[in-house]
Amino acid sequence: MIGNDVIDLVQSRKDSNWQRRGFIPKLFGADEQLLIANSSDPETTLWLLWSMKEAAYKIWNRETKMRKYMPKELVCTISRQSNSNACGRVVCEANTYYTETIFAPDFIHTIAVSVFSHLDYVIEIEKNEIVKDNLGFPYIALAGGKELFSASVSNHGRFEKVVAILRI
């Protein structure tokens, strides 16, 4: 399974006052709040964690078929971070999702997968290759629509990212 999230940093600065009182504690657990507070770039760290949660939630939602507002139940850990990317994991209930994030000047893009090795097989695709099932989940249809592979679509501001796991 795959999920992804893109954050337009220019749009997020217009739409979200993340520094207002109560914003961070509403969305992030104590360890995540410490990561943000101790970061040399708290804004980027906040959106990194948020995009990890959103990407992982898309997989959790697809697996459980449940919609639920639960940002603090998605617990993020960052295992490696540089100026250009980050890797981590998100734990939700008994599930672990593995993430890889790209930092660009105007956006942050996170991909989450349910199997770590699948990060090596993620491809970006065109949206016109997507079909949706009866629950609205995106797929790639191959071989006349008989074979379906999960995909993930994310939009924010000026950016749209559509990803899938290459058939393994």
C-alpha positions as CSV (number, residue, x, y, z in Angstrom):
1,M,0.0,0.0,0.0
2,I,1.1,3.6,-0.7
3,G,0.1,7.1,0.5
4,N,1.6,10.5,-0.2
5,D,1.2,14.1,0.8
6,V,2.5,17.3,-0.7
7,I,2.5,20.6,1.1
8,D,2.8,23.9,-0.8
9,L,4.9,25.9,1.6
10,V,3.8,29.3,0.2
11,Q,0.1,28.2,0.5
12,S,0.6,26.9,4.0
13,R,2.0,30.2,5.1
14,K,-1.1,31.9,3.8
15,D,-3.6,29.4,5.2
16,S,-2.2,28.3,8.5
17,N,-0.9,30.2,11.5
18,W,1.0,27.2,13.0
19,Q,2.5,29.4,15.7
20,R,-0.9,30.2,17.3
21,R,-1.5,28.9,20.7
22,G,-2.8,25.3,20.8
23,F,-2.1,24.5,17.2
24,I,0.9,22.2,17.8
25,P,-0.4,20.4,20.9
26,K,-3.7,19.6,19.0
27,L,-1.8,17.7,16.2
28,F,1.4,16.4,17.7
29,G,2.4,14.2,20.7
30,A,5.0,15.2,23.3
31,D,8.0,13.7,21.4
32,E,6.9,15.3,18.2
33,Q,6.4,18.7,19.9
34,L,10.0,18.4,21.2
35,L,11.3,17.7,17.7
36,I,9.6,20.9,16.5
37,A,10.6,23.0,19.4
38,N,14.3,21.9,19.3
39,S,14.6,22.2,15.5
40,S,16.7,24.8,13.8
41,D,13.8,25.1,11.3
42,P,10.6,24.5,13.3
43,E,8.3,25.3,10.4
44,T,9.9,22.7,8.1
45,T,9.9,20.1,10.9
46,L,6.2,20.8,11.6
47,W,5.2,20.3,8.0
48,L,7.5,17.3,7.7
49,L,5.8,15.6,10.6
50,W,2.3,16.6,9.3
51,S,3.1,15.3,5.8
52,M,4.3,12.0,7.3
53,K,1.0,11.7,9.2
54,E,-1.1,12.5,6.2
55,A,0.7,10.0,3.9
56,A,0.5,7.2,6.5
57,Y,-3.2,8.0,7.2
58,K,-4.0,7.4,3.5
59,I,-2.7,3.9,3.9
60,W,-4.5,3.3,7.3
61,N,-7.7,4.7,5.8
62,R,-7.4,2.4,2.8
63,E,-6.7,-0.7,5.0
64,T,-9.4,-0.1,7.6
65,K,-12.0,1.7,5.3
66,M,-12.6,4.1,8.3
67,R,-12.4,7.9,8.3
68,K,-11.3,9.4,11.6
69,Y,-9.7,12.6,12.7
70,M,-6.7,11.1,14.6
71,P,-3.5,13.1,14.1
72,K,-2.1,12.3,17.6
73,E,-2.7,8.6,17.0
74,L,-0.2,8.7,14.1
75,V,3.2,8.8,15.9
76,C,6.2,10.0,13.8
77,T,9.8,9.1,14.2
78,I,12.5,10.6,12.0
79,S,15.4,8.2,11.4
80,R,17.5,10.4,9.0
81,Q,17.2,14.0,7.8
82,S,19.3,16.2,5.6
83,N,18.6,19.5,3.8
84,S,17.1,17.7,0.8
85,N,15.3,14.7,2.3
86,A,14.2,12.7,5.4
87,C,13.3,9.1,6.2
88,G,11.2,8.0,9.1
89,R,8.2,5.9,10.2
90,V,4.7,6.5,11.4
91,V,3.1,4.1,13.9
92,C,-0.7,3.9,14.1
93,E,-2.3,1.3,16.3
94,A,-0.4,-1.9,15.4
95,N,0.7,-0.7,12.0
96,T,4.1,0.8,11.0
97,Y,4.4,2.9,7.8
98,Y,7.7,3.8,6.3
99,T,8.2,7.3,4.9
100,E,10.6,9.1,2.6
101,T,10.3,12.9,2.2
102,I,11.8,15.3,-0.3
103,F,12.3,19.0,0.6
104,A,12.1,21.4,-2.3
105,P,12.2,25.2,-2.0
106,D,8.4,25.6,-2.4
107,F,7.1,22.2,-1.2
108,I,7.5,19.1,0.9
109,H,6.5,15.8,-0.5
110,T,6.2,12.6,1.6
111,I,5.6,9.1,0.4
112,A,4.5,6.3,2.9
113,V,4.5,2.6,2.3
114,S,3.4,-0.3,4.4
115,V,6.5,-2.5,3.4
116,F,9.9,-0.8,3.8
117,S,11.4,-2.3,0.6
118,H,8.5,-0.8,-1.4
119,L,10.1,2.6,-1.1
120,D,12.6,1.5,-3.8
121,Y,9.8,0.8,-6.2
122,V,7.8,4.1,-6.0
123,I,7.1,5.9,-9.2
124,E,5.4,9.2,-10.0
125,I,2.7,8.8,-12.6
126,E,0.2,10.9,-14.5
127,K,-3.2,11.4,-13.0
128,N,-4.9,10.3,-16.2
129,E,-3.7,6.8,-15.4
130,I,-5.8,6.7,-12.3
131,V,-9.2,5.0,-11.8
132,K,-11.1,4.9,-8.5
133,D,-12.9,2.0,-6.9
134,N,-16.4,2.2,-5.4
135,L,-15.0,3.7,-2.2
136,G,-13.1,6.4,-4.0
137,F,-9.6,4.9,-3.5
138,P,-7.3,5.5,-6.5
139,Y,-5.7,2.7,-8.5
140,I,-3.8,2.1,-11.7
141,A,-5.7,-0.3,-14.0
142,L,-3.6,-2.6,-16.2
143,A,-4.4,-5.3,-18.7
144,G,-7.8,-4.0,-19.6
145,G,-8.7,-3.0,-16.1
146,K,-8.4,-6.6,-14.7
147,E,-5.3,-5.9,-12.6
148,L,-5.4,-3.0,-10.1
149,F,-2.4,-1.5,-8.2
150,S,-2.9,1.0,-5.5
151,A,-1.9,4.6,-6.1
152,S,-2.1,7.8,-4.1
153,V,-3.0,11.3,-5.1
154,S,-2.2,14.5,-3.2
155,N,-2.8,18.1,-4.0
156,H,-2.1,21.3,-2.1
157,G,-1.8,24.8,-3.5
158,R,0.1,24.8,-6.8
159,F,1.3,21.1,-6.5
160,E,-0.1,17.7,-7.3
161,K,1.7,14.4,-6.8
162,V,0.4,11.1,-8.0
163,V,2.4,8.0,-7.0
164,A,2.2,4.2,-7.2
165,I,4.4,1.2,-6.3
166,L,5.8,-0.3,-9.5
167,R,4.7,-3.9,-9.9
168,I,7.2,-6.0,-8.0
